[in-house]
Amino acid sequence: MIWVVTVVVFIMLAAALAVLFLPNMIAAVVASAVVSLCLTVIFAVLKAPDVAMTEAAIGAGLSSLILAIGLKRLGYWKTDSIDKVKAGERHD
C-alpha cells in the first residue's frame, strides 16, 4: 500500500511543479485539479472517505470551475491553436 501512496505523491509533486511552469493557463488549472485528485486518492488510502469525497468535490471540482471562470472573465482563456488562427497562420 505504501507504493501506491509513493506513486501518487510523485504524481502530485509533478503536477504541482507543472502548475508553476506551464505557460498555458488552462493547462495549469487542469494540473491543479490533478493535485487535488491525487490528494483525494491519498485520503481514500488512509481510510478517510468523507474527507476524500469533500476534497474531490471542493478541491478538484469547484475550485477548478472557479479558476476556469476567472480565466474566462479575465481574458486568459486561450489555447495555442486559437492564437495561431487569429495570427493568420494555417494549421493542417
Buried (B, 14 or more C-beta within 10 A) or exposed (E): EEEEBEEBBEBBEEBBEBBEEBEEBBEBBBBBBBBBBBBBBBBBBEEEEEBBEEBBEEBBBEBBEEBBEEBEEEEEBEEEEEEEEEEEEEEE
